[in-house]
Amino acid sequence: MTKQEFFVNLKEELEIDVALVGVINLKNLDEWDSMTAMVLIGYVSNEFGVTLTAEDLEVITTIDSLIEKIGVDKFD
């Protein structure tokens, strides 16, 4: 999956209205809440086989930091 595809898929999964780019802080989005965090955890697990923990979500701020946690090598 390319990063661009990831941005599109993530926007759809999290039902976010704004265009996503790497520097956007997830927690500053109007849509961000505990349910969105759970959807994010499930999406990352299903698509990449990576389990995000509550501690991970504390340090993940931007989409770029999420990509780093998933593993840059998993993107084309």
N, C-alpha and C positions, 0 to 999 in steps of 0.2 A: 504494500500500500504506500502511495506517495503521501507526503505531508499534506498536500493540497486535498487529496481524497479524505485524509484523516480529519482535516478541518471541516469539510462538508458533512461527513458522517457524524462527527461530534456535534455539530450544530443541530443536525436533525435529531440525534438521540437525546440531547439535552433540551430540545425545543427552545433554542436560543434565537432571538430575533435579529441580532446584529451579526455582521460578517466576522468570522473568527480569523485572527492572525496570531502568530506565535507570542507576541508581547502582551496580549490581553490577559489581565489578571482575572482568573475565573471567579474569585470570591467577590469581585467588584461588580459582577453582572447582576442585573435586577432579578434574573431567574435563579440565582444561586441560593440554595437552601439545603437542608439535610436530605431531602428526597433527590435532588439533583446530584448530590454527592454519591448517593447509593446507586443511581443510574450510571454515573461515571465509573464507579467501581465494577459494576456488572459488565459494562461495555468493554472496559479495558481487559477484564478477565476473559470474556468471550472472544474478543478479536485478537488478543496478543498473548493470552495465557499468563498474564502478569497479575498477581494479586496485590491490590493497593490496600494498605492498612490506614487506620485513623491517623497514625503518626505520619504516614506518607502524605495524607491530605493536609496536615498541618504545615508541611514544608513546601508542598507544591503550591505555587502561586500562579505562575503563567502557564500557558499552553506549552511553551518551550520547555519549562521545567517538568511538565508532565511527559513530554516526549523523551526527555533525558531519563526519567524514571522508567519508562517503558523500555527504552533502549533505542538509541539512534540507529543502530544496525537493523532494526525491524522495519525501517522505512526506506523506500527506493530513492 
